[in-house]
């Protein structure tokens, strides 16, 4: 790949009642350009990741980025969407424009405002990331989809509630030190493990602590070609950036395998010329704890059916074999859909530049990112490395 991250910006994630979607987009776009040390005149292309699906009445949003500065007027701007991987779809669009020599500098923004939508509508909007003819009536909305996956996994491999609670507790503990996180509270294993009035079952064996948060937020990165990046303040290069799309209906695949995730990781590691154990950390898509557990297997950390061991043995802790979600993940950080993939790339760049503060992995050299849309339908893997 020829693209590098040369600047970024990140809003707080959470219930942001005092801001608008437009305000979020404008804020991070301005801050990312400033962080990169460039002006709007330097930008060749703009890509906005915004899922929407009913969250915003304003459904034509690409040009909202231009509100950040009049100097962005007449720049090509496109909105992209690929369910919960919308942010990474925007990043990939930017990297491909640079790889094709169609742009030298690309501004990528991801944003979502979800919490102003009534609860029942939130569930309906999220369920649009599933195959409605077969999955549209699953109770519990998208949580019900992953509850069904968890049920099937438990039936095949046994009750994994201990492992899921370890994953939740790990990510909440990590999120305490992330200043952008929606929930900065160490809930502890016991709270995550047991059903209670504050931690009820939501869908199948999944409790509230197994589910990512409904969030508002935005993130932005500035991409540049390698030659340009090396003349700038910082340069975090893409060793790999892969996209694999799978069938939408769960009935057409073995949903416990996350084969699209596995294929994306296989391609990315091959392109980067590295092994999984070469990575310093991974930010992965823990929309539900069962997803992170299966992703351990799909990325190659564990054999099929043995992902629980990674969690129970602490291999994914910050001081473990391969730290997973040092940011707190979607579980603690929050999951404003269009922003998530861009956030993952921004936070990974921070890590590699040794600018991640309390969530810093000491000596981080290579960072891996997995972001997915739907139930392992849209699968994106990036591998990043600091080169300046």
Wavefront OBJ file of the C-alpha trace (Angstrom):
o trace
v 0.000 0.000 0.000
v 1.130 3.541 -0.678
v -1.012 5.362 1.909
v 0.033 6.678 5.312
v -1.900 8.242 8.174
v -0.438 11.688 8.792
v -3.000 13.206 11.153
v -6.129 12.397 13.108
v -8.871 13.644 15.373
v -11.290 11.893 17.728
v -14.365 13.169 19.561
v -15.589 11.786 22.838
v -17.966 8.866 22.337
v -21.198 8.697 24.308
v -24.569 10.348 24.613
v -23.760 13.746 23.158
v -27.074 15.560 23.402
v -25.539 19.014 22.990
v -24.070 18.414 19.506
v -25.442 17.613 16.064
v -24.201 15.149 13.470
v -23.012 18.090 11.417
v -21.213 19.526 14.416
v -19.408 16.253 15.049
v -18.292 15.984 11.432
v -17.090 19.573 11.257
v -15.179 19.377 14.532
v -13.100 16.296 13.711
v -12.479 17.385 10.121
v -11.018 20.698 11.287
v -8.967 19.090 14.033
v -7.560 16.366 11.760
v -6.352 18.909 9.195
v -4.748 20.950 11.952
v -3.128 17.858 13.452
v -1.694 16.940 10.053
v -0.377 20.470 9.616
v -2.167 21.091 6.333
v -4.872 23.400 5.041
v -8.059 22.610 3.124
v -6.328 23.583 -0.114
v -4.046 20.550 0.284
v -6.926 18.043 0.321
v -7.588 16.236 -2.962
v -10.539 14.074 -1.893
v -12.971 13.631 0.998
v -14.618 10.385 2.124
v -17.315 10.267 4.795
v -18.370 7.084 6.551
v -21.975 7.439 7.751
v -24.258 4.421 8.209
v -27.486 6.258 9.140
v -30.193 3.627 8.298
v -32.706 5.961 9.914
v -30.626 7.551 12.685
v -30.472 10.909 10.916
v -33.165 12.759 8.974
v -30.334 14.265 6.924
v -29.436 11.405 4.606
v -27.233 13.239 2.101
v -24.223 13.968 4.275
v -21.005 13.881 2.229
v -21.018 17.657 1.736
v -21.335 18.303 5.461
v -17.562 17.823 5.668
v -17.198 20.951 3.525
v -18.766 22.932 6.371
v -15.428 22.573 8.191
v -13.807 25.160 5.939
v -14.889 27.087 2.856
v -11.590 26.022 1.306
v -13.002 22.515 0.926
v -15.644 23.732 -1.504
v -15.602 21.923 -4.854
v -13.449 19.072 -3.506
v -14.831 15.635 -4.467
v -16.680 14.220 -1.457
v -18.359 10.828 -1.227
v -20.315 9.100 1.504
v -19.750 5.351 1.847
v -21.625 2.757 3.890
v -21.031 -0.904 4.747
v -23.027 -1.493 7.934
v -20.908 -1.548 11.113
v -17.731 -1.510 8.988
v -18.707 1.804 7.389
v -15.721 3.630 8.902
v -13.231 1.121 7.538
v -14.974 1.235 4.159
v -14.287 4.974 4.134
v -10.649 4.404 5.059
v -10.259 1.843 2.288
v -11.830 4.192 -0.250
v -9.205 6.754 0.720
v -6.279 4.349 0.496
v -7.426 3.148 -2.913
v -7.642 6.692 -4.253
v -4.027 7.227 -3.209
v -2.903 3.832 -4.554
v -4.477 4.714 -7.912
v -2.622 8.054 -7.977
v -6.013 9.759 -8.092
v -5.259 11.696 -4.919
v -2.216 12.743 -2.910
v -4.036 13.684 0.308
v -7.437 12.336 1.415
v -9.519 13.444 4.389
v -11.500 10.538 5.855
v -14.261 11.209 8.391
v -16.554 8.764 10.178
v -19.541 9.883 12.226
v -22.838 8.734 13.713
v -25.458 10.152 16.050
v -27.566 7.331 17.476
v -28.786 8.317 20.927
v -31.354 10.880 19.771
v -33.331 7.990 18.236
v -35.953 6.233 20.415
v -34.904 2.802 21.688
v -37.244 0.643 19.575
v -36.170 2.498 16.426
v -32.503 1.975 17.297
v -33.070 -1.774 17.282
v -34.971 -1.585 14.006
v -32.255 0.515 12.377
v -29.468 -1.829 13.479
v -31.365 -4.887 12.264
v -31.080 -3.465 8.752
v -27.512 -4.793 8.818
v -28.941 -8.332 8.713
v -30.776 -10.313 5.999
v -34.332 -9.202 6.657
v -36.205 -11.953 4.741
v -34.755 -14.563 7.110
v -33.468 -12.623 10.121
v -35.771 -9.621 10.340
v -38.075 -11.252 12.895
v -35.376 -12.412 15.335
v -36.403 -11.121 18.785
v -34.056 -8.555 20.298
v -32.938 -6.877 17.079
v -29.235 -7.173 16.235
v -28.486 -8.320 19.776
v -30.858 -11.178 18.968
v -28.744 -12.077 15.927
v -25.622 -12.420 18.069
v -27.621 -14.062 20.848
v -28.524 -16.726 18.299
v -24.841 -17.059 17.344
v -23.880 -17.377 21.014
v -26.566 -20.034 21.562
v -25.238 -22.061 18.643
v -21.632 -21.696 19.852
v -22.594 -22.801 23.374
v -24.473 -25.797 21.994
v -21.447 -26.892 19.981
v -18.606 -26.086 22.375
v -20.209 -25.769 25.803
v -21.140 -22.846 28.028
v -18.654 -20.023 27.449
v -20.122 -17.540 29.941
v -16.885 -17.365 31.955
v -14.887 -16.427 28.855
v -17.422 -13.845 27.695
v -17.329 -12.209 31.126
v -13.516 -12.132 31.005
v -13.659 -10.389 27.631
v -16.164 -7.822 28.894
v -14.190 -7.191 32.080
v -10.915 -6.850 30.140
v -12.337 -4.299 27.751
v -14.018 -2.258 30.475
v -10.772 -2.226 32.451
v -8.867 -1.045 29.369
v -11.454 1.639 28.660
v -10.844 3.361 31.999
v -7.697 4.981 30.584
v -9.184 5.929 27.206
v -10.211 9.603 27.377
v -12.572 9.154 24.402
v -14.441 6.159 25.833
v -18.131 6.285 26.607
v -17.836 4.069 29.696
v -14.675 4.595 31.734
v -15.488 2.204 34.560
v -13.818 -1.059 35.570
v -16.900 -3.245 36.076
v -14.910 -6.284 37.179
v -15.314 -9.938 36.280
v -17.931 -10.804 38.901
v -20.326 -8.077 37.776
v -19.921 -9.080 34.119
v -20.309 -12.777 34.895
v -23.552 -12.754 36.842
v -27.064 -11.751 35.911
v -28.426 -8.924 38.035
v -30.944 -6.129 37.904
v -28.208 -3.902 36.452
v -26.890 -6.654 34.169
v -29.905 -8.542 32.819
v -29.960 -11.039 29.979
v -30.584 -9.253 26.676
v -30.610 -12.002 24.049
v -29.899 -15.693 24.481
v -26.916 -16.073 26.844
v -25.794 -12.465 26.262
v -26.166 -10.041 29.144
v -26.014 -6.268 28.995
v -22.267 -6.368 29.656
v -21.855 -8.543 26.549
v -23.257 -5.830 24.266
v -21.569 -2.733 22.867
v -22.982 0.690 23.612
v -25.323 2.884 21.599
v -23.200 5.954 20.947
v -22.693 9.291 19.279
v -19.252 10.277 18.044
v -16.871 11.005 15.209
v -13.278 10.436 14.183
v -11.152 11.565 11.258
v -7.812 10.697 9.706
v -5.745 12.370 7.016
v -4.132 10.042 4.488
v -1.187 10.900 2.266
v 0.970 9.023 -0.222
v 4.253 7.778 1.215
v 6.485 10.380 -0.430
v 4.317 13.227 0.828
v 3.926 11.618 4.266
v 7.676 11.397 4.793
v 7.903 15.173 4.454
v 5.266 15.698 7.154
v 5.211 15.549 10.962
v 4.340 11.860 11.234
v 3.731 8.864 8.994
v 1.971 5.617 9.900
v 1.959 3.357 6.858
v -0.504 0.701 5.759
v 1.409 -2.557 5.452
v -1.926 -4.065 4.429
v -5.545 -3.011 3.970
v -7.870 -5.842 2.937
v -11.625 -6.097 2.380
v -13.550 -9.376 2.141
v -17.328 -9.465 1.617
v -19.334 -12.585 2.494
v -22.920 -13.692 1.931
v -25.528 -11.677 3.834
v -27.869 -14.531 4.893
v -26.493 -16.493 7.830
v -28.189 -19.554 6.330
v -25.659 -19.573 3.473
v -22.627 -19.985 5.759
v -21.406 -21.598 8.959
v -21.963 -18.591 11.177
v -19.626 -19.932 13.878
v -16.604 -19.750 11.587
v -16.505 -16.043 10.656
v -14.900 -17.163 7.406
v -14.818 -13.648 5.971
v -12.859 -12.483 8.996
v -10.446 -15.393 8.614
v -9.942 -14.693 4.904
v -9.368 -10.976 5.499
v -6.737 -11.715 8.157
v -5.049 -14.323 5.939
v -4.794 -11.886 3.039
v -3.632 -8.993 5.224
v -0.895 -10.931 6.993
v 0.345 -12.304 3.666
v 0.381 -8.856 2.057
v 2.149 -7.354 5.069
v 4.678 -10.189 5.141
v 4.192 -10.779 8.866
v 2.747 -13.367 11.222
v 0.048 -12.739 13.803
v 2.594 -12.978 16.618
v 4.560 -10.122 15.029
v 1.751 -7.713 15.890
v 2.077 -5.573 19.016
v -1.684 -5.359 19.556
v -5.039 -5.693 17.779
v -8.155 -3.541 17.818
v -11.002 -5.898 16.951
v -14.751 -5.599 16.497
v -16.302 -6.599 19.816
v -19.848 -5.485 19.037
v -20.727 -8.411 21.320
v -18.332 -10.446 23.440
v -19.148 -13.604 21.481
v -17.853 -11.797 18.380
v -14.466 -11.117 19.985
v -14.241 -14.740 21.125
v -14.927 -16.106 17.632
v -12.540 -13.526 16.162
v -9.728 -14.976 18.285
v -10.246 -18.187 16.342
v -10.734 -16.556 12.944
v -7.553 -14.485 13.235
v -5.561 -17.561 14.269
v -4.975 -16.984 17.991
v -6.779 -20.224 18.842
v -8.158 -23.320 17.166
v -11.849 -23.563 16.400
v -13.834 -23.953 19.587
v -10.883 -22.941 21.790
v -11.225 -19.158 21.778
v -12.288 -19.201 25.419
v -8.771 -20.222 26.403
v -7.382 -16.940 25.056
v -9.691 -14.989 27.349
v -9.421 -17.219 30.405
v -5.620 -17.416 30.270
v -5.246 -13.644 29.891
v -3.539 -13.934 26.506
v -5.477 -10.926 25.185
v -4.806 -8.692 28.207
v -2.598 -5.612 27.798
v 0.365 -7.594 29.165
v -0.589 -10.838 27.419
v 0.609 -12.647 24.316
v -1.337 -10.316 21.998
v -3.173 -7.378 23.592
v -6.670 -7.126 22.103
v -8.660 -3.903 22.347
v -6.322 -1.842 24.548
v -8.701 1.046 23.788
v -11.548 -0.739 25.569
v -13.014 -1.784 22.255
v -16.558 -1.100 21.169
v -17.615 -2.573 24.489
v -16.277 0.325 26.586
v -15.372 2.950 23.983
v -18.790 2.850 22.335
v -19.929 2.063 18.809
v -21.162 5.066 16.781
v -21.379 2.972 13.665
v -19.966 5.233 10.963
v -17.161 6.392 13.253
v -15.978 3.025 14.575
v -13.601 1.964 11.792
v -12.047 5.427 11.529
v -11.653 5.486 15.314
v -9.833 2.144 15.211
v -7.356 3.520 12.675
v -6.843 6.769 14.578
v -6.243 4.985 17.886
v -3.882 2.492 16.261
v -1.899 5.355 14.743
v -1.729 6.967 18.192
v -0.325 3.730 19.612
v 2.330 3.452 16.924
v 3.359 7.079 17.403
v 3.596 6.475 21.175
v 0.867 9.080 21.701
v -1.855 6.853 23.187
v -1.522 7.989 26.799
v -2.935 5.602 29.387
v -3.876 2.953 26.825
v -0.371 2.880 25.324
v 1.162 -0.525 24.620
v 4.870 -0.026 25.389
v 7.077 -0.329 22.338
v 4.201 -0.893 19.891
v 5.588 -1.459 16.381
v 2.814 -3.137 14.374
v -0.915 -2.722 14.928
v -3.717 -4.867 13.552
v -7.322 -3.759 13.032
v -10.432 -5.831 12.330
v -13.754 -4.095 11.705
v -16.823 -5.937 10.473
v -20.275 -5.093 9.199
v -23.208 -7.331 9.989
v -22.493 -10.803 11.309
v -19.051 -11.148 9.665
v -20.420 -10.010 6.289
v -18.237 -6.959 5.564
v -14.726 -7.713 6.824
v -11.833 -5.248 6.860
v -8.304 -5.820 8.172
v -5.532 -3.237 8.272
v -1.965 -3.675 9.476
v -0.205 -0.411 10.321
v 3.437 0.478 10.974
v 5.117 3.757 11.872
v 7.676 4.829 9.271
v 8.387 8.323 10.617
l 1 2 3 4 5 6 7 8 9 10 11 12 13 14 15 16 17 18 19 20 21 22 23 24 25 26 27 28 29 30 31 32 33 34 35 36 37 38 39 40 41 42 43 44 45 46 47 48 49 50 51 52 53 54 55 56 57 58 59 60 61 62 63 64 65 66 67 68 69 70 71 72 73 74 75 76 77 78 79 80 81 82 83 84 85 86 87 88 89 90 91 92 93 94 95 96 97 98 99 100 101 102 103 104 105 106 107 108 109 110 111 112 113 114 115 116 117 118 119 120 121 122 123 124 125 126 127 128 129 130 131 132 133 134 135 136 137 138 139 140 141 142 143 144 145 146 147 148 149 150 151 152 153 154 155 156 157 158 159 160 161 162 163 164 165 166 167 168 169 170 171 172 173 174 175 176 177 178 179 180 181 182 183 184 185 186 187 188 189 190 191 192 193 194 195 196 197 198 199 200 201 202 203 204 205 206 207 208 209 210 211 212 213 214 215 216 217 218 219 220 221 222 223 224 225 226 227 228 229 230 231 232 233 234 235 236 237 238 239 240 241 242 243 244 245 246 247 248 249 250 251 252 253 254 255 256 257 258 259 260 261 262 263 264 265 266 267 268 269 270 271 272 273 274 275 276 277 278 279 280 281 282 283 284 285 286 287 288 289 290 291 292 293 294 295 296 297 298 299 300 301 302 303 304 305 306 307 308 309 310 311 312 313 314 315 316 317 318 319 320 321 322 323 324 325 326 327 328 329 330 331 332 333 334 335 336 337 338 339 340 341 342 343 344 345 346 347 348 349 350 351 352 353 354 355 356 357 358 359 360 361 362 363 364 365 366 367 368 369 370 371 372 373 374 375 376 377 378 379 380 381 382 383 384 385 386 387 388
